[in-house]
């Protein structure tokens, strides 16, 4: 029975330091869709190489992200996020590795969080390398593209990584960060290079509990 299984797990784990690994399913109760749940459509996110191929790909990415951000940026932590934060505060949970880019673990109060794929709350300029706020970039996009979100409408589907499923993105005006004149700004999520992967995996290894 399920009760016996849970009781056995509690007995085995009692007194041991724990680490948690979370994925998209934890954020569905916050209104963010997942990749593999029942009825989820097959998704093919843009690759980093495709993003760097030129303005056409970058316009497609940022137009979709601009619409999606108005929804995913308002998502709030749910009971699952809050429960893991409480486990960290009380002691048993020593670390948390998440595949999600929504930042909801941190918003719920978790501190020992490794964002395996980065966070959509940050962006990086591919010209100068400076990191800045996605919210600030959103304001610049809104000023350059008045009415774009409203024209897209509420019926547009939102993807787990913050994109919106837009059919047409022609005419969307690209802008860059205030740090330089480049418009080649990319999200600080989803596209880790070799150096970042190595650093992230080292941090993940350090979170793994050791047997007493």
TORMI-797134 format. One record per residue: residue number from 1; residue in three letters; x, y, z of N, C-alpha, C, O, CB in turn. Coordinates in steps of 0.001 Angstrom, whole numbers. Atoms other than C-alpha are relative to their C-alpha. Glycine has a CB too. Layout:
BEGIN
> NUM; ALA; X; Y; Z; X; Y; Z; X; Y; Z; X; Y; Z; X; Y; Z
...
//
This chain:
BEGIN
> 1; UNK; 833; -1197; 0; 0; 0; 0; 869; 1249; 0; 2025; 1222; 422; -943; 4; 1212
> 2; UNK; -735; -1247; 82; 1024; 3594; -564; 452; 473; 1374; 1568; 973; 1520; -849; 1062; -664
> 3; UNK; -331; -440; -1359; 949; 4353; 3183; 1241; -732; 498; 2132; -116; 1084; -1191; -241; 962
> 4; UNK; -1159; 778; -427; 3411; 1533; 3879; 1255; 456; -723; 2327; 537; -124; -236; -1489; -244
> 5; UNK; -1148; -456; 785; 5684; 2744; 1082; 537; 1320; 534; 1747; 1492; 680; -385; 148; -1475
> 6; UNK; -409; -1299; -535; 5728; 6291; 2443; 651; -164; 1369; 1673; 460; 1652; -1207; 950; 96
> 7; UNK; -562; 209; -1331; 6349; 5078; 5995; 1389; -625; -82; 2278; -258; 686; -926; -885; 835
> 8; UNK; -1315; 612; 174; 9247; 2903; 4815; 1029; 1024; -477; 2175; 1022; -29; -83; -1163; -995
> 9; UNK; -906; -1033; 499; 10755; 5843; 2918; 402; 952; 1115; 1570; 1327; 1226; -650; 778; -1148
> 10; UNK; -288; -896; -1118; 10484; 8083; 5975; 993; -650; 964; 1900; 10; 1471; -1299; 375; 742
> 11; UNK; -895; 709; -923; 12193; 5440; 8108; 1430; -56; -556; 2396; 133; 184; -524; -1432; 264
> 12; UNK; -1319; 91; 629; 15066; 5035; 5631; 703; 1360; -20; 1913; 1446; 189; -131; -544; -1430
> 13; UNK; -597; -1329; 175; 15601; 8774; 5185; 158; 775; 1305; 850; 1793; 1330; -836; 806; -951
> 14; UNK; -52; -730; -1277; 15202; 9831; 8821; 1445; 209; 450; 2244; -727; 499; -789; -760; 1089
> 15; UNK; -1324; -319; -510; 18280; 11606; 10107; 1063; 187; -1056; 2214; 470; -723; 430; -1050; 914
> 16; UNK; -965; -158; 1082; 19956; 11803; 6710; -153; 1370; -657; -1268; 1880; -765; -173; -1117; -1044
> 17; UNK; 117; -1242; 783; 20786; 15011; 4833; -565; -321; -1376; -218; -1343; -1969; 1382; 715; -132
> 18; UNK; 692; 250; 1259; 18675; 15294; 1696; 282; 1088; -1022; 561; 2233; -665; -1493; -111; 234
> 19; UNK; -21; -959; 1102; 18904; 16973; -1705; -1189; -315; -890; -1586; -1474; -1008; 1355; -60; -805
> 20; UNK; 1181; 187; 848; 15966; 17484; -4067; 324; 391; -1438; 1081; 1329; -1687; -1197; 832; 530
> 21; UNK; -93; -329; 1425; 15799; 17472; -7865; -1418; 217; -505; -2262; -671; -385; 734; -1135; -821
> 22; UNK; 1357; -306; 460; 12756; 19156; -9386; -8; 329; -1487; 999; 741; -2063; -590; 1169; 802
> 23; UNK; 193; -292; 1410; 11377; 19582; -12887; -1297; 741; -247; -1916; 1260; 681; 24; -1273; -804
> 24; UNK; 1131; -842; 403; 8542; 21210; -14799; -1300; -364; 707; -2151; 500; 916; -201; -97; -1489
> 25; UNK; 1245; 401; -646; 5831; 19167; -13072; -283; 726; 1293; -1442; 864; 1683; 22; -1452; 262
> 26; UNK; 217; -696; -1266; 6379; 21063; -9832; -646; 1364; -210; -1309; 1872; 694; 1318; 161; 741
> 27; UNK; 512; -1351; 238; 5398; 24374; -11441; -1343; 32; -717; -1876; 1112; -976; 996; 777; -793
> 28; UNK; 1281; -22; 704; 2215; 23257; -13191; -1114; 601; 849; -2022; 1241; 318; -383; -1405; -426
> 29; UNK; 1013; -593; -878; 150; 24248; -10143; 150; 1516; 114; -712; 2187; 682; 81; -626; 1383
> 30; UNK; -179; -1453; 53; 1567; 27750; -10620; -435; 554; -1355; -249; 1737; -1643; 1466; 372; 276
> 31; UNK; 508; -441; 1299; 41; 27875; -14102; 991; -83; -1132; 724; 418; -2225; -470; 1381; 105
> 32; UNK; -1020; 132; 1038; 3212; 27026; -16033; -86; -1411; -577; 33; -2380; 172; 1434; 292; 568
> 33; UNK; 151; 1347; 576; 2772; 24126; -18489; 1300; -788; 52; 2381; -212; 178; -483; 93; -1447
> 34; UNK; -1203; 839; 4; 5162; 21174; -18538; 256; -526; -1413; -495; -246; -2347; -144; -1182; 1005
> 35; UNK; -391; 513; 1314; 6892; 19364; -21391; -604; -1368; -315; -887; -1664; -1476; 1501; -87; -84
> 36; UNK; 338; 1397; 258; 5750; 15767; -20947; -1274; -464; 715; -1535; -1666; 767; 1150; -876; 415
> 37; UNK; 1226; 384; -675; 2470; 15817; -19018; -1046; -493; -993; -879; -351; -2204; -548; 1169; 802
> 38; UNK; 1076; 482; 877; -731; 14261; -20368; -535; 1112; -898; -939; 2171; -418; -1143; -586; 836
> 39; UNK; 523; -980; 946; -1788; 16104; -23507; 971; 1089; -395; 623; 1955; -1198; -1196; 624; 562
> 40; UNK; -975; -1031; 347; 1380; 18208; -23702; 472; -201; -1440; 848; -1313; -1811; 1204; -28; 979
> 41; UNK; -454; 150; 1388; 2293; 18911; -27344; 1520; -134; -70; 2228; 304; 837; -462; 1199; -848
> 42; UNK; -1441; 107; 205; 5745; 18073; -28684; 565; 1389; -281; 40; 2118; -1123; 329; -980; -1167
> 43; UNK; -564; -1342; 139; 7931; 21164; -28408; 1451; -94; -444; 2186; -986; -21; -108; 784; 1326
> 44; UNK; -1378; -71; 476; 11166; 22075; -30189; 527; 1404; 254; 448; 2260; -626; 98; -369; -1514
> 45; UNK; -522; -1334; -310; 12756; 25064; -28424; 1145; 384; -943; 1849; -482; -1462; 481; 56; 1459
> 46; UNK; -1079; -502; 841; 15153; 27229; -30419; 1351; -331; 622; 1521; -233; 1838; -137; 1518; -210
> 47; UNK; -1350; 280; -487; 18814; 26226; -30146; 815; 1290; 68; 457; 2301; -536; 703; -1033; -908
> 48; UNK; -874; -1171; -128; 21599; 28630; -29205; 597; 377; -1349; 683; 1556; -1691; 1122; -271; 1019
> 49; UNK; -563; -268; 1321; 23175; 28258; -32646; -997; 683; -903; -643; 1596; -1649; 476; -1281; -641
> 50; UNK; 1046; -623; 802; 19875; 29125; -34292; -225; 1441; 432; -405; 2324; -407; -1302; -794; 107
> 51; UNK; 195; -1357; -518; 19466; 32163; -32018; 1081; 944; -533; 784; 2077; -908; 11; -6; 1544
> 52; UNK; -1115; -839; 441; 22912; 33483; -33026; 83; 133; -1516; 929; 872; -2019; 1296; -560; 524
> 53; UNK; -97; -8; 1460; 22230; 32924; -36743; -354; 1350; -616; 42; 1633; -1746; -899; -1063; -576
> 54; UNK; 306; -1309; 552; 20833; 36415; -37188; -1275; 610; 548; -1968; -4; 1360; -99; -93; -1472
> 55; UNK; 1158; -738; -517; 18091; 38976; -36569; -1334; -709; -173; -2227; -542; 657; -77; 1321; -665
> 56; UNK; 1289; 673; 216; 15312; 36801; -38022; -314; -960; 1141; -1424; -962; 1674; 6; -760; -1337
> 57; UNK; 195; 943; -1106; 15788; 34082; -35406; -156; 736; 1318; -983; 364; 2150; 1174; -983; 84
> 58; UNK; 79; -757; -1251; 16354; 36631; -32644; -1333; 723; 111; -1888; 828; 1205; 1153; 1006; 95
> 59; UNK; 1323; -649; -22; 13181; 38497; -33614; -1078; -1028; 370; -1969; -741; 1169; -321; 653; -1389
> 60; UNK; 975; 1049; -309; 11217; 35236; -33517; 67; -359; 1475; -963; -491; 2135; 245; -1252; -867
> 61; UNK; -125; 387; -1409; 12633; 34331; -30112; -565; 1073; 918; -1380; 773; 1790; 1464; -270; 353
> 62; UNK; 386; -1050; -948; 12106; 37706; -28431; -1457; 410; -136; -2071; 813; 851; 879; 1211; -187
> 63; UNK; 1431; -295; 150; 8649; 38319; -29908; -825; -999; 804; -1754; -620; 1517; -417; -35; -1497
> 64; UNK; 712; 1037; -744; 7463; 34999; -28481; 238; 141; 1498; -682; -22; 2300; 433; -1392; -473
> 65; UNK; -339; -151; -1417; 9269; 35594; -25197; -666; 1240; 598; -1074; 1235; 1759; 1524; 83; 178
> 66; UNK; 626; -1241; -484; 7873; 39125; -24910; -1449; -249; 409; -1906; 254; 1436; 62; 1099; -1086
> 67; UNK; 1391; 322; -329; 4315; 37778; -24978; -52; -974; 1174; -855; -805; 2092; -730; -597; -1227
> 68; UNK; 5; 999; -1061; 5118; 34783; -22777; 369; 561; 1361; -147; 111; 2384; 937; -1105; -345
> 69; UNK; -455; -569; -1272; 6841; 36902; -20129; -1131; 672; 757; -1136; 666; 1988; 1118; 999; -239
> 70; UNK; 1114; -675; -676; 3649; 38820; -19400; -816; -984; 831; -1566; -577; 1719; -906; 697; -1025
> 71; UNK; 736; 1022; -761; 2240; 35519; -18094; 909; -708; 994; 604; -768; 2185; -632; -1026; -949
> 72; UNK; -870; 770; -887; 5127; 33508; -16695; 650; 900; 1042; 984; 446; 2137; 1076; -731; -807
> 73; UNK; -593; -928; -953; 6551; 36614; -15037; -891; 282; 1194; -424; 788; 2215; 331; 1283; -684
> 74; UNK; 951; -211; -1095; 3411; 36780; -12869; -243; -1251; 827; -981; -1205; 1812; -1308; 494; -548
> 75; UNK; 222; 1263; -711; 3559; 33141; -11717; 517; 93; 1433; 1542; 724; 1692; 688; -1166; -739
> 76; UNK; -366; -17; -1418; 3730; 32623; -7946; 282; -1417; 478; -259; -2372; -80; -1120; 644; 852
> 77; UNK; -289; 1329; -543; 5143; 29721; -5895; -1264; -699; 476; -2204; -56; 943; 994; 103; 1147
> 78; UNK; 1126; 780; -490; 2739; 26919; -5051; 405; -783; 1257; 1506; -606; 1778; -511; -960; -1099
> 79; UNK; -260; 729; -1248; 2514; 24552; -2074; 1247; -876; -85; 1950; -1051; 910; -1200; -861; 358
> 80; UNK; -1191; 828; 158; 5231; 22298; -3500; 1281; 787; 202; 2192; 322; 887; 10; -638; -1363
> 81; UNK; -1166; -864; -191; 7760; 25145; -3698; 150; 382; 1473; 1249; 359; 2027; -118; 1269; -871
> 82; UNK; -48; -432; -1399; 6829; 26310; -205; 387; -1150; 934; 1067; -935; 1937; -1355; 578; 420
> 83; UNK; -341; 1159; -837; 7120; 22775; 1232; 1504; -269; -32; 2100; -575; 1001; -773; -1253; -470
> 84; UNK; -1444; 223; 107; 10678; 22394; -75; 774; 1106; 725; 1803; 840; 1346; 428; -67; -1484
> 85; UNK; -648; -1093; -737; 11606; 25824; 1309; -84; -242; 1503; 860; 43; 2239; -648; 1355; -357
> 86; UNK; 164; 296; -1429; 10217; 24757; 4693; 936; -1129; 432; 1485; -1079; 1532; -1465; -379; 310
> 87; UNK; -928; 1086; -316; 12274; 21532; 4603; 1432; 508; 109; 2208; 24; 934; -83; -1097; -1060
> 88; UNK; -1340; -590; -96; 15388; 23596; 3985; 164; 777; 1301; 1188; 663; 1974; 269; 922; -1198
> 89; UNK; -84; -793; -1231; 14625; 25955; 6868; 76; -879; 1240; 759; -541; 2207; -1197; 933; 107
> 90; UNK; 31; 869; -1179; 13969; 23080; 9257; 1213; -922; 87; 1441; -1548; 1122; -1262; -829; -8
> 91; UNK; -1260; 731; -91; 17219; 21339; 8357; 223; -1197; -890; 1340; -1362; -1380; 152; -434; 1318
> 92; UNK; -267; 1226; 752; 16710; 18052; 6463; 497; 226; -1428; 1357; -509; -1914; -1237; -824; -47
> 93; UNK; -354; -231; 1400; 17014; 19535; 2961; 1218; 905; -81; 1164; 2069; 317; -1185; 618; -774
> 94; UNK; -1262; -739; 60; 20591; 20640; 2303; 249; 659; -1355; 1092; 1549; -1461; 1143; -925; 321
> 95; UNK; -212; -577; 1322; 20344; 21459; -1386; -1146; -322; -931; -1881; -1285; -713; 1301; -497; -594
> 96; UNK; 1096; 174; 941; 17945; 21781; -4315; 521; 322; -1400; 1026; 1416; -1649; -1223; 906; 376
> 97; UNK; -381; -184; 1402; 18718; 21327; -8020; -1279; -5; -822; -2057; -956; -744; 1000; -1119; -487
> 98; UNK; 1219; -58; 789; 15990; 22418; -10410; 304; 158; -1479; 1219; 882; -1872; -880; 1139; 474
> 99; UNK; -87; -165; 1450; 15591; 22044; -14152; -851; 1180; -471; -781; 1568; -1637; -443; -1288; -710
> 100; UNK; 899; -1081; 370; 13049; 24869; -14103; 744; 1335; -85; 1733; 1558; 612; -1147; 99; 1004
> 101; UNK; -632; -1309; 184; 13927; 28386; -15238; -853; 1126; 578; -535; 2303; 407; 258; 255; -1483
> 102; UNK; 973; -1007; -435; 11003; 30151; -13532; 376; 746; 1278; -244; 1761; 1595; -1316; -652; 200
> 103; UNK; -429; -690; -1215; 12807; 31109; -10300; -953; -111; 1173; -812; 627; 2148; 208; 1421; -299
> 104; UNK; 1018; 67; -1046; 9864; 30022; -8149; 515; -621; 1299; -32; -342; 2366; -1183; -787; -495
> 105; UNK; -583; 522; -1241; 11994; 28050; -5676; 591; 1137; 831; 377; 1209; 2041; 1086; -1055; -310
> 106; UNK; -579; -1145; -707; 13897; 31204; -4790; -1088; 923; 526; -994; 1435; 1641; 948; 777; -920
> 107; UNK; 1115; -846; -427; 10660; 33184; -4645; -719; -585; 1211; -1284; 154; 2017; -986; 189; -1147
> 108; UNK; 660; 657; -1134; 9301; 30611; -2171; 839; 40; 1270; 350; -281; 2353; -314; -1438; -347
> 109; UNK; -852; -107; -1178; 12261; 31155; 144; 1156; -973; 45; 1953; -919; 982; -812; -184; 1199
> 110; UNK; -1151; 906; 33; 14695; 28375; -829; 1267; 803; -300; 1253; 1736; -1103; -204; -1125; -1065
> 111; UNK; -1255; -729; 180; 18307; 29526; -649; 1084; -848; -664; 1862; -335; -1469; 497; 501; 1337
> 112; UNK; -1040; 872; 568; 20491; 26518; -1554; -492; -577; -1323; -639; -1790; -1472; 376; -1149; 993
> 113; UNK; 574; 399; 1279; 19172; 26445; -5127; 1047; 59; -1107; 1768; 1048; -1241; -1194; 894; -351
> 114; UNK; -804; -19; 1220; 21100; 25457; -8244; -968; -39; -1174; -1690; -1018; -1359; 1021; -1205; -51
> 115; UNK; 862; -72; 1184; 19258; 26555; -11392; 756; -640; -1154; 1574; 8; -1808; -407; 1489; -338
> 116; UNK; -781; 790; 947; 20517; 23850; -13739; 40; 634; -1384; 1067; 582; -2061; -565; -1398; -98
> 117; UNK; 79; -603; 1329; 19376; 25682; -16871; -69; 1529; 60; -488; 2167; -906; -1213; -541; -741
> 118; UNK; 64; -1447; -136; 19648; 29242; -15558; -1398; 468; 378; -2256; -328; 760; 437; 666; -1289
> 119; UNK; 1300; -581; -353; 16737; 31611; -14943; -415; 993; -1067; 416; 1719; -1612; 51; 686; 1391
> 120; UNK; 479; -945; 1005; 14547; 33578; -17310; -43; 1426; 538; -299; 2360; -222; -1380; -410; -487
> 121; UNK; 39; -1344; -584; 14709; 36533; -14898; 1224; 822; -395; 1260; 2030; -162; -96; -87; 1523
> 122; UNK; -1230; -686; 378; 18177; 37388; -16273; 235; -136; -1501; -193; -1105; -2128; 1202; -561; 790
> 123; UNK; -424; 57; 1397; 19523; 38182; -19730; 1478; 373; -82; 2014; 1034; 807; -865; 950; -890
> 124; UNK; -1425; -270; 197; 23071; 38394; -21082; 206; 601; -1382; -349; 105; -2362; 847; -1296; 169
> 125; UNK; -360; -596; 1279; 24421; 40642; -23831; 1107; -850; -620; 2153; -1049; -1; 455; 1494; 172
> 126; UNK; -1003; 840; 642; 26313; 38452; -26302; 1178; 804; -529; 2182; 227; -946; -628; -781; -1126
> 127; UNK; -1101; -848; 465; 28481; 41439; -27283; 956; 365; 1139; 2173; 239; 1006; -553; 1274; -641
> 128; UNK; -850; -448; -1105; 29712; 42710; -23906; 25; -979; 1168; 859; -851; 2064; -466; 1347; 487
> 129; UNK; 19; 1009; -1050; 28808; 39742; -21689; -648; 432; 1291; -637; -327; 2260; 1363; -424; 283
> 130; UNK; 581; -494; -1242; 27010; 41867; -19103; -1377; -606; 223; -2173; -738; -707; -89; 1530; -16
> 131; UNK; 1291; 553; -396; 24077; 40341; -17238; -897; 1125; 509; -437; 2025; 1211; 175; -1099; 1084
> 132; UNK; 929; -1034; -453; 20972; 42442; -16631; -1376; -616; 217; -1572; -1815; 19; -78; 1167; -1023
> 133; UNK; 1331; 454; -388; 17321; 42206; -15617; -892; -236; -1215; -967; 598; -2117; -649; 1012; 929
> 134; UNK; 971; 273; 1062; 14787; 40552; -17903; -1193; 946; 103; -1765; 1332; -917; -476; -1464; 66
> 135; UNK; 1131; -912; -174; 12083; 42787; -16406; 291; 1352; -638; -588; 1962; -1247; -323; 177; 1491
> 136; UNK; -373; -1277; 610; 13993; 45883; -17511; -25; -95; -1520; -451; 839; -2199; 1390; 437; 478
> 137; UNK; 36; 196; 1452; 14394; 44455; -21018; -1439; -59; -490; -1747; 431; -1576; 751; -1285; -397
> 138; UNK; 1410; 76; 365; 10661; 43719; -21075; -594; 1395; -180; -1380; 1622; -1101; -784; -775; 1062
> 139; UNK; 486; -1366; 107; 9947; 47401; -20501; 488; 660; -1293; -249; 1411; -1932; 448; 817; 1213
> 140; UNK; -549; -568; 1237; 12230; 48339; -23408; -704; -598; -1227; -981; 104; -2200; 1530; -254; -81
> 141; UNK; 738; 620; 1094; 10506; 45815; -25665; -1406; 591; -112; -1890; 845; -1215; -77; -1521; 203
> 142; UNK; 1361; -545; 8; 7088; 47169; -24645; -24; 1400; -608; -947; 1747; -1345; -574; 36; 1428
> 143; UNK; -68; -1357; 540; 8148; 50724; -25483; 242; -10; -1505; -269; 846; -2227; 1101; 792; 699
> 144; UNK; -320; 84; 1424; 9497; 49650; -28885; -1093; -686; -811; -1152; -544; -2032; 1302; -736; -189
> 145; UNK; 1044; 762; 690; 6486; 47450; -29693; -1353; 199; 683; -1929; -756; 1204; 362; -1499; -38
> 146; UNK; 1263; -266; -702; 3364; 49138; -28307; -1151; -817; -584; -1325; -889; -1800; -338; 1494; -64
> 147; UNK; 1169; 752; 427; 260; 46953; -28426; 273; -1404; -506; -661; -2104; -898; -684; 745; -1045
> 148; UNK; -326; 1316; 556; 2128; 43797; -29491; -625; -1130; 824; -1177; -2081; 269; 1521; -183; -66
> 149; UNK; 557; 1032; -875; 1038; 41748; -26469; -1514; -56; -139; -2098; -1137; -209; 389; 260; 1465
> 150; UNK; 1463; -53; 101; -2565; 42899; -26748; -472; -591; -1330; -1503; -1261; -1385; -500; 1456; 142
> 151; UNK; 374; 530; 1314; -2655; 42027; -30455; 90; -1521; -28; -715; -2186; -681; 894; 596; -1090
> 152; UNK; -164; 1455; -64; -1413; 38502; -29703; -1220; -655; 634; -1633; -1734; 209; 1267; -367; 791
> 153; UNK; 1222; 500; -621; -4433; 37984; -27438; 244; -1034; 1083; 1349; -1559; 1221; -885; -583; -1039
> 154; UNK; -97; 923; -1133; -5142; 35738; -24452; -12; -1463; -406; 356; -2326; 391; -1122; 252; 953
> 155; UNK; 141; 1389; 416; -5713; 32588; -26505; 1329; -650; -384; 1389; -1864; -580; -952; -83; -1159
> 156; UNK; -1307; 533; 392; -2024; 32196; -27388; 541; -892; 1108; 522; -515; 2280; 997; 1147; -310
> 157; UNK; -507; 963; -975; -496; 29162; -25672; 1384; 392; 492; 2221; 855; -282; 39; -1400; -603
> 158; UNK; -1306; -277; -605; 2426; 29643; -23284; 778; -1298; 143; 217; -2322; 531; -160; 693; 1380
> 159; UNK; -865; 1171; -109; 5368; 27213; -23345; 683; -11; 1368; 736; 1022; 2036; 1056; -14; -1139
> 160; UNK; -627; 99; -1321; 7210; 25930; -20223; 1199; 928; 198; 1481; 1347; 1320; 433; -1408; 235
> 161; UNK; -1183; -844; -134; 10304; 28027; -20987; -316; 1483; -118; 595; 2308; -182; 1016; -378; -1037
> 162; UNK; 385; -1411; 19; 8320; 31266; -21152; -340; 537; -1368; -748; 1693; -1486; 1084; 816; 571
> 163; UNK; 396; -423; 1337; 7739; 31423; -24902; -1518; -10; -138; -2229; -608; 670; 637; -905; -1062
> 164; UNK; 1403; 99; 392; 4346; 31984; -26465; -34; -518; -1432; 830; -179; -2241; -742; 1385; 129
> 165; UNK; 76; 639; 1318; 3254; 30018; -29520; -590; 977; -1020; -1775; 901; -1346; -855; -1300; 65
> 166; UNK; 436; -984; 984; 3058; 32893; -32023; 271; -500; -1410; 1332; -1059; -1684; 701; 1342; 232
> 167; UNK; -187; 403; 1392; 2557; 32192; -35716; 785; 1043; -784; 1567; 692; -1667; -1348; -242; -666
> 168; UNK; -656; -1083; 748; 3802; 35585; -36938; 744; 930; 947; 194; 1378; 1953; -1033; 798; -822
> 169; UNK; -806; -910; -826; 6599; 37710; -35495; 618; 1117; -834; 1434; 1888; -330; 1104; -776; 723
> 170; UNK; -532; -1061; 855; 7361; 39983; -38467; -381; 1366; 561; -1490; 1573; 1054; -520; -152; -1448
> 171; UNK; 265; -1354; -469; 7664; 43620; -37526; 366; 255; 1443; 378; 1407; 1877; -1417; 310; -187
> 172; UNK; -402; -187; -1389; 8732; 43012; -33933; 1364; 670; 34; 2301; 225; -629; 30; -1353; 763
> 173; UNK; -1234; -777; -61; 11436; 45532; -33063; 925; -508; 1098; 531; -596; 2261; -315; 1475; 224
> 174; UNK; -985; 453; -975; 14572; 44239; -31365; 618; 1179; 729; 831; 2239; 140; 1088; -829; -680
> 175; UNK; -728; -987; -794; 16204; 46219; -28563; 1070; -750; 783; 1018; -1974; 907; -963; 804; 961
> 176; UNK; -1053; 604; -798; 19285; 45601; -26461; -9; 536; 1418; -881; 1324; 1784; 1350; 242; -638
> 177; UNK; -107; -513; -1364; 20348; 46227; -22881; 551; 1418; -22; 1022; 1890; -1056; 897; -914; 862
> 178; UNK; -530; -1364; -77; 21371; 49674; -21707; 1515; 16; 133; 2129; 1081; 72; -622; 741; 1171
> 179; UNK; -1445; 54; -232; 24959; 48435; -21156; 814; 289; -1254; 1952; 745; -1151; 382; -1351; 541
> 180; UNK; -718; -272; 1236; 25926; 48737; -24842; -1013; 166; -1120; -2218; 82; -885; 1012; -1134; -327
> 181; UNK; 894; -276; 1111; 24494; 49413; -28283; -448; -1257; -734; -1236; -1163; -1676; 664; 928; -961
> 182; UNK; 354; 1233; 685; 24175; 45743; -29296; -1441; -406; 301; -1944; -192; 1404; 956; -1118; 401
> 183; UNK; 1341; 550; -203; 20743; 44201; -29789; 56; -1514; 168; -983; -2173; 214; -919; 369; -1176
> 184; UNK; -158; 1454; -104; 22157; 40682; -29425; -12; -419; 1467; 1009; -818; 2027; 1314; -464; -685
> 185; UNK; 188; 414; -1384; 20798; 39950; -25981; -649; -1379; 10; -1607; -1626; -722; -868; 1034; 786
> 186; UNK; 590; 1341; -77; 20081; 36337; -25067; -406; -292; 1434; 127; 322; 2358; 991; -1079; -514
> 187; UNK; 419; 338; -1356; 18322; 34781; -22070; 1114; -738; 736; 1905; -1462; 130; -1279; -852; -28
> 188; UNK; -995; 706; -816; 20479; 33532; -19201; -591; -1326; 456; -489; -1692; 1627; 442; 861; 1230
> 189; UNK; 621; 1288; -319; 18646; 30200; -19361; -31; -849; -1253; -134; -340; -2369; -1435; 187; 575
> 190; UNK; 232; 926; 1086; 18474; 27112; -21492; 1184; -324; -885; 1206; -1390; -1501; -1046; 518; -821
> 191; UNK; -1093; 199; 939; 21748; 27477; -23404; 1355; 85; 691; 2127; 995; 385; -79; 1023; -1119
> 192; UNK; -1294; -73; -679; 24717; 26738; -21125; 1134; -439; -901; 1013; -1436; -1613; -13; -848; 1253
> 193; UNK; -1191; 409; 730; 28152; 26628; -22731; 803; -986; 818; 450; -1264; 1964; 857; 1211; -365
> 194; UNK; -807; 1006; -693; 30842; 24096; -21784; 507; 448; 1359; 482; -328; 2314; 1161; -378; -849
> 195; UNK; -534; -481; -1275; 32343; 26266; -19049; -1089; 57; 1054; -878; -360; 2193; 639; 1380; -169
> 196; UNK; 1099; -94; -957; 28983; 26935; -17414; -468; -1388; 414; -768; -1617; 1585; -1168; 801; -594
> 197; UNK; 425; 1351; -340; 28023; 23257; -17625; 939; -606; 1030; 496; -1226; 1997; -58; -880; -1252
> 198; UNK; -979; 566; -925; 31252; 22268; -15883; -173; 578; 1394; -151; -157; 2381; 1421; 257; -502
> 199; UNK; 180; -656; -1295; 30726; 24818; -13110; -1289; -458; 675; -1312; -722; 1877; -9; 1521; -171
> 200; UNK; 1288; 404; -557; 27064; 23864; -12673; 34; -1432; 519; -479; -1712; 1602; -1093; 144; -1047
> 201; UNK; -66; 1392; -423; 27763; 20136; -12495; 870; -172; 1241; 589; -1029; 2079; 532; -863; -1130
> 202; UNK; -829; 38; -1207; 30513; 20731; -9923; -812; 428; 1208; -699; -172; 2277; 1239; 901; -157
> 203; UNK; 846; -454; -1089; 28029; 22657; -7786; -1037; -1055; 356; -1324; -1275; 1532; -683; 1311; -367
> 204; UNK; 993; 1058; -252; 25430; 19883; -8203; 636; -1133; 804; 27; -1664; 1732; -578; -546; -1338
> 205; UNK; -700; 1085; -717; 27983; 17306; -7045; 216; 361; 1450; 128; -496; 2330; 1349; -311; -661
> 206; UNK; -232; -420; -1382; 28717; 19372; -3954; -1276; -29; 824; -1216; -88; 2052; 597; 1393; 31
> 207; UNK; 1279; 41; -709; 25000; 19343; -3083; -406; -1408; 391; -1226; -1595; 1289; -1080; 613; -849
> 208; UNK; 402; 1384; -255; 24770; 15549; -3114; 357; -400; 1414; 1523; -302; 1798; 659; -954; -1002
> 209; UNK; -282; 383; -1376; 24430; 14310; 477; 959; -1193; 51; 898; -2098; -781; -1304; -333; 736
> 210; UNK; -913; 1126; -223; 27177; 12014; 1737; -545; -884; 1124; -1147; -391; 2078; 1436; 505; 347
> 211; UNK; 468; 907; -1038; 26381; 8930; 3774; 715; 286; 1306; 1920; 542; 1296; 210; -1459; -418
> 212; UNK; -627; -287; -1281; 27005; 9469; 7513; 997; -1087; 373; 1626; -1011; 1428; -1056; 145; 1089
//
